[in-house]
Every structure is written in structure tokens, then in C-alpha cells.
Amino acid sequence: MLEGILPDRISRALNELNPKGLREIRIRVKMPIMIDYGTNFYLGENGIVDSSEYALSCSFEEMQDIVFKACECSVYAHNEELKLGFVTLTNGQRIGICGEVITENGIIKTIKNFSSINIRIPHQVANCSLKALPYLFDDNGVFNTLIIAPPGAGKTTFLRDLCFQLSNKNIEKNLLLIDERNEIANLVNGKPSFFVGNVDVYSYASKKFGLENGIRTLCPSAVLMDELGKEEDILALNYAIGSGVKIIATAHATNLNDLFLKPSFKNLLSLRVFKRFVVLSNRNGTGTFEGVFNADKICVSERI
């Protein structure tokens, strides 16, 4: 697993694990390596260990080498990603990166002297959106929908399956997926590595580019995107909704009350742009379905 990027001893230890259960690998310089394997454990020479005493660790030199290899031996070529704190591998795995942030006149130029990484392992969970699906559309197509959950609670996995279901069941005819970090569909040579259906995909495109250019050239009936939140995203979203395009997006929030307190969403929520909210959590494991709610925050789905 991750051969060619991680040191051999770490790769060998990870190969002792069932990859289906692995969600995150967190490596910090000279600290015990931690893994999310349904719950948090440490990584030892032969796989999972309960104590940090027996965990593997990573040197500063090894950390620099990991990021260098993740950048395909060209940190410069991946600097735009690095400035945002991540690199996406060709298999769709996203590596969050910490280190020394270099700024000039208040503008982030790059990150260097890497101190820690968090490797997110994407999963295809077939049919995980089916509990919510019946409440997300009517005879006129899909509702504007926001999928909310705290970090690591399965938003991207849910969005990936929802995209497939909307296409496969022909609920929406022309779907556009804006895959900003190439981790939802993970296009490789033009072909998605994950099942997302018969859809158009913009890979490594900003939401602004994807919405403005996609609406003009691809005529989507609905657009799907991950991690809505920046002011630029909200402005582009207003343009899309004004063009009559349906929006399905994800956002970080613990619950609906938390979402409604976010300043960046205040205008959208006051205008009742989103007709449905899907709430996920980690309460009973990653991707726990808490329900589908309407614009009045009333649950319209069966409570699970």
C-alpha cells in the first residue's frame, strides 16, 4: 500500500492490514504513526498495535522524501496544491500536509520543511445514499441539497454514491461533477476510478471555473461538488442557481444548528436556496445517516 511513496518498513506494516477498514494514516515527524481503522490505533511493524511504545515513527528526512515522491518528484509542479495544504495522488488518495508556511506580502507562496501528513483513504460504499435518495427529488428532478457532517464522517463517499444513483436511475439527465481535488471520481486517463455514473467531470477545477464554464458549455441540469464554504464558492453558487441549475454540495457542520450559524451560509439559508439537508455523523460509525431535513429544519425522512 502506497509503495513508492512511503518508506518500505511503513508500507510493509500497512500491507498487513485489510485496506477496506483503513480510513486515515497520520504521520508526524518523530512521533508514533496513527491510523484510523474504524477507531484510532497505532501502526507497528506487523500492523495494528495498541500502545505508542511499539509504534513506528518517521524521521524528518523521510517526511521530506514522502512529500517529494507524492509530488511526483516535482514539488514546484504541485505548488498550487501545496499552498492549499494538500496533494492528491493519482489513485484519489488525498494527503493533507503541514509544515512551514512561507508568505510574502500576506500571500502564501509555498509550504516547506514538512512536519506531518494525513493520508485520507477514499472508499466506494455502494448504495450508501439510498436511505436518503427518495426524499431528495420529485417529478421535477432533484432538490437543491446540502450534505452536512463533521470532517471524516463520510460526506465525499455519500456524494460519490449519490452522483451514481442520480445518473443510474435517470433522475437527472445531464449531471456535472466538479471534482476539485480529483478524489470523488478520480479521473485517470479520462476514466473515473470510482463509479459516479454517466456524468461530465471537471477534475482539479475550482468551483468557480466549473460552475461558470460548465453551465455555459455543458448545459447541466444539476451540478455536484464537495466542501462548499469559501466566499468565492458562494458567489459562483448564486450564479448557478440564478441560471436554473440544481446544486448538490457538501459542507462541514456538526448539525443543522451549527450550519445555520456559519456567516458564509447566512444569505443562502435566509433565501431558502437549499430545499433539503442530509445530515451524517460518526455516532454509530463513519457515515451514520441522521436524516433528511427541509428548509424549516424539519425531518422529512424516516428516522434511523
WOTAFEN-V110507 format. One record per backbone hydrogen bond with DSSP energy under -1.0 kcal/mol. NH is the residue of the N-H (numbers start at 1). CO is the residue of the C=O. Records with the same first field share a line. If there is no record, write none. Layout:
NH->CO  CO
This chain:
5->2
6->2
11->7
12->8
13->9
14->10
15->11
16->13
17->14
21->18
23->36
24->36
25->119
26->34
27->117
29->115
30->58
31->28
33->56
34->26
35->41
36->24
37->39
41->35
42->49
43->33
44->47
47->44
49->42
54->51
55->52
56->43
63->59
64->60
65->61
66->62
67->63
68->64
69->65
70->66
71->67
72->69
73->68
74->71
79->76
82->78
83->79
84->81
85->82
86->81
87->95
89->93
92->89
95->87
96->118
97->85
98->116
100->112
102->110
104->107
107->104
109->102
110->102
112->100
115->98
116->98
117->27
118->96
119->25
120->94
121->23
128->125
130->127
133->129
135->132
136->133
138->141
141->138
143->136
145->247
146->276
147->249
148->278
149->251
153->150
158->154
159->155
160->156
161->157
162->158
163->159
164->160
165->161
166->162
167->163
168->164
169->165
170->167
171->166
172->166
176->222
177->200
178->224
179->202
180->178
182->179
188->191
191->188
193->185  186
194->185
199->197
200->175
202->177
204->179
210->206
211->207
212->208
213->209
214->210
215->211
216->212
217->213
218->214
221->174
222->174
223->246
224->176
225->248
228->250
234->230
235->231
236->232
237->233
238->234
239->235
240->236
241->237
242->238
244->241
245->240
246->221
248->223
249->145
251->147
253->149
259->255
260->256
262->259
265->262
269->265
270->266
271->267
273->268
275->144
276->144
277->293
278->146
279->291
280->148
281->288
285->282
288->281  285
290->279
293->277
294->298
297->294
300->292
301->292
